[in-house]
Amino acid sequence: MIRSVMPESLTMCLLERVANAKGADILELPPLGKTIDPEAIERLFDERAQSVALEFTYAECHISIAGGRDPHITVER
């Protein structure tokens, strides 16, 4: 399990965390857009967000994103 606070775009941080959890290069991951709309994720957790939680499966990992303006990502293989 990897937990993080995001310093950059949410979707880039998500991809980096998944690649790290799988021991893979980010370019080896399937397109995120085939699983979930990356722009929708960014909009859910924008600067106006109060408290949001999102869970989904991507690249054989369970992803949890929770928080508001400063969300936390959890990746479980």
N, C-alpha and C positions, 0 to 999 in steps of 0.2 A: 504494500500500500504506500502510495506517495501522496503527501499533502503539500500544498503550496499556496502562497499568496502571490498574486500576479503582478509583475512589474511592467508588463507589456500588454499587447492585445490578448484578450481572453482566448481566442481561438488559437493563436500561435503558442501560447503557454500550454493550452490543452494538448496540442499536437506534440510539443516537446516532452510533456509529462508522459504521454502514452508511449512515445518512442523510447524514452528512458526505461519505463516499466517493462517493455518488451525486449529491451536490449537491441533495438533496431535503429536504423537511420530514419529520420523523419520522412525522407523521400520514399521509403519502403512501405509506408502506411497507405491504406486505401484512402481514396478521396473522402474527406469528412462530409462533403456535400451529398454523398450518396446515403448517408445515415441521418443527418440532421442539417438544417439550414444554418450555416455559420453566421450569417447576418442576423438571424433571429436570436441566436445566442448573445451576440454583442448587444442587440437592442434590449434583451431581457435584463442584462446586467449593466446598463448604462449609468451615467452619473446621477440619474434621478431615481434609480432603483432603491427601494426600501429594504425588503427582505424577500428574496426569491430562492427557490430550490428547483433544481432540474436534475433528473437522472436518466441515463440512457446507456446502451451498450454500443461500443465502437471498437473495431479491431480486436475483438475478443476480450475487451476490458469493460468493466462496469465503471461508468463515470458518474460522479456526483459533483455538482457545482452548487454552492450555497452561499448566500450573503446578499449584499446589495452593491454598493459602489466598490467594495473591496472584497470580492468573492473568493472563496477557497475551493480549490479543485482537489478531489480525491479520485485516484485511479487504482482500481483493484483488478488484478489479473485472475 
